[in-house]
Amino acid sequence: MKIIVLGSGVVGTTSAYFLAKAGHEVTVIERQGGAALETSFANAGEVSSGMAAPWAAPGVPMKALRWLAMRHSPLVIRPSFDPRMWRWLLQMLGNCNPASYAVNKSRMVRLAEYSRDSLIALRKETGIAYDHRSKGTLQVFRNPRQLDEAQDDIAVLKRYGVPYALLDPAGCEVAEPALARVRGKIVGGLHLPGDETGDCFKFTQALAQMAVGKGVVFRNNVEIRRLVAEGGAITAVETSQGELRADAFVMAMGSYSPLMLAPLGIRIPVYPVKGYSITLPIIDAASAPESTIMEETYKVGITRLGDRIRVGGTAEIAGYDLRLHASRRATLVHAVTELFPGGGDVDKATFWCGLRPMTPDGTPVIGPTPYRNLYLNTGHGTLGWTMSCGSARVLADLVSGRAPDIDTEGLLMTRYGR
């Protein structure tokens, strides 16, 4: 079957790879000059299946009020007249209850665990290199209340058999030796030894080349204008280089997916939530993290990527605004210098932002649409890198008419009543 994949971020590229592996003839259309040049370019670097959790959680509305008053706030809201912003926020608030959180987290952990295993299998199969490490994630807590709040997440980890360890400060220093240099700043941590780290951009670029080896054609610098529908199916995609036809189409345009789908009458509650990162060279390896640290107070991830440290965080709700705000850089610098002073050269840090495609319940949207040959793989939010291989395998199975290896309940559009 001839398939067109729209978008070549990590989700679109992995989709193309697994579709080609399933025997399809695949073309990828991308407006940038290559793969992973937008949201996948400089994310936090975590492949954290154990940390898979929706942002919509019990207590978040009250926490959000406190966060907005913090100097180094993990949340920024820049109000606009966009009704989609307010509708999405209300839908997210509707998921901030114990029952919804338990269901949504269980769906996310299920897919994230499957995806982590799929990534490991892909790495063994291909030998792909992307500064990966398999040393786990350490979520660090600065006060006892944060430790208490972690119990609900631990219950879900137990339910799905995800390995974990609740550590005291000394145990945190064993997992991340550099934390001994800031002794007294943390009261404990949650260690997830099954998590991994890696450079999403390097991975996606390398996988794109491997996909080319399987016959995938990447058409870069091509603007995608609209999907052409007729008789309950998509017949073509209109681009800056004319109409391109195929037997099936895969929407993997992240935050821009709902804009392309709306003219077709398809409404998915995906909205951009901007995240920021800095990347700094390591100047003292002994003062740098070994893997990924999740700093709970500022909601910042600090990850070692080869000879660099990647620091990512902030949830900025500001529509499609890609401006870089100096205050966000200051928060990331503060987080890394608080825990790893002297580990990296902040004066040489590069500053970046990207738009996470978020759903109100945190779970991506994968699979068929009301149009018989249009499929979705979008809405991965903070976990696009974590879930990419698993969601691409699920998608390839659904497009090929096979039953996926995992339960797809809660991953399809039907959860929105369609």
Protein Blocks (a to p, Z undefined) as FASTA:
>chain_A
ZZddedjafklmmmmmmmmmnopacddddfbfbehilmmmmgnhiacfklgccfbdghkl
mmmmmmmmpmblcbdcdddfbfklmmmmmmmmmmmcfklmmmmmmmmmmmmmmmmmmmmm
mmmmnopaehiacebjadddfbfklmmmmmmmmmmmmmnopacddddfklmmmmmmmlmm
mghjagbdcddfkbccddfklmmmmmmmmmmmnopacdehiacfbdcdeehiafbdcdfe
opaddfbdcddehjmmmmmmmmnopacddddddddddddddfbfklpcfbdcddfklopa
cddehjaccddedjddehjafbdcfklmmmmmmmmmmmmghkacfklpccddddddddfk
opacedjdfblkbccdehkljmlmmmmmmmmmmmmmmmnopacfbdfehkamklnoZZ
